[in-house]
Amino acid sequence: MTSCVTKKKLTDLQSLYDKSESDLVKCGDSVQDYKDRLDRMSKSQQDTENQRNISTSTIQERDMQISDLKVQILDYKNLRDKQLDAVGNLTVLSKEANANIDKTLSQLANKDKYIYLLMAARTKADSINLALAVNLTSVLRNGIEDKDVEIKIDKTVVMINISDKMLFSSGSTKISTRANTVLEKIALIIKSRPELEVMVEGYTDDVSINTDCIVDNWDLSAKRATSVVRVMQQNFNIDPNKLIAAGRGQYNILASNMTDEGRTKNRRTRIILMPKLDQFYDLLNPDKKK
């Protein structure tokens, strides 16, 4: 009798142990699931923060520009008021003097109008560039490390800096297979914006190069820019009339060439998206202002 009872207890304990072990596995799976969800939420929050920083920086720059223009407007108004006061103090004016005063006032009014037009044009250009930068950031975000691609707004253009290691092998002008992914995404944005021109600039570090095919760093940077332009045209059907290739050699550096890190940063390709000149001037045309 004692032996049977002990065996039953042992069976019950084994069952309880098995159930506890099963519950532990389920708890582990649940913890991992929560960790995965937390990682996804953290990445989403970081993406949102990056976009917010881009928007904040652009808005601050625009506000500074508007403030500068307001100061200019105030100066012009003060000058006009002084001239009007001077005219009011005159008791006798010749016909010629009256004509000159009218002309001066008309010129001042035109300057005021032109300043307001400049402000409206710049605001429109800033809005276009901001939307373009946000679209690029969204398109390039998936599958591409932030350190390899940088998007900036500089005055009237949007610039995309791409690290050398993403596009080319060391000392080579041949586009890598990996580069096609990022260039294809950029090409999609370019094709959707027919009003843009595209300048591709190649940059190198200061390490000299001289091979059978490449004379120096000037030559290397120009050929790399041409390689990118050629891929844009041939692989992604970008209108060649919109494309410009330029080599900047070892100059216009971002960091010192005294360190490996600095040289790596200087080896880059810059794609600049900019409005065509005639369309930029249209922003200043009152007849075409929307």
Summary of the structure (lengths in Angstrom):
residues: 290
radius of gyration: 32.0
end to end distance: 99.5
largest distance: 137.0
contacts: 785
relative contact order: 0.09
helix: 67%
strand: 12%
